Amino acid sequence: MSWRVVRHGTAPFPELVRYYEKVQGWNVIRVAERHEVKSYALARRAEPQPELDGGIALKN
């Protein structure tokens, strides 16, 4: 199984989308337009982030 992280809520800032793509390695997986405003859904491969140091608890 391939886990991916999806980020929503980058509308209407295409500059922010380009930053996420170039600097943080995100990929645009969907672009939706409503009332002439584009909204972007981004995804990237999930990977360990030890700098978070247990700040997030996951339940199985």
Secondary structure, DSSP 8 states (H G I E B T S, - for coil): ---EEEE---TT-HHHHHHHHHHH--EEEEEEEETTEEEEEEEEE----GGGTT-S----
